[in-house]
């Protein structure tokens, strides 16, 4: 299993953070691994909704089939998905109100036999990408 968590503070209330974080049309602006959507792009996220996201991880393009398994506006957005070679994924974003500002945590988990071979490298690359993503989110929200 590979597991990565990253946290950043954003000088904006949770509702302002959520307007960017939970808007699929804005993912290209801040999600570092995001290469687009395969098929029909989602226009909004809702519990039980699903979509296919194109990503590039370890310099390899991949499609991930996500299902939204948790959504509490403007606090939590959680996905479970499957990727190539039977890899199971979980991604979660949490937004904590800090009285006019927000603390955002991004968390990703990867499970499966293929992960065993590249776990440390995957954690390193996804950790860097998740840090870049949250910094991008901060820049977009605070602009």
Secondary structure, 3 states (H helix, E strand, C coil): CEEEEEEEEECCCHHHHHHHHCCHHHHHHHCCCEEEEECCCCCCCCCCCEEEEEEEECCEEEEEEEEEEEEECCCEEEEEEECHHHCEEEEEEEEEECCCCEEEEEEEEEECHHHHHHHHHHHHHHHHHHHHHHHHHHHHHHC
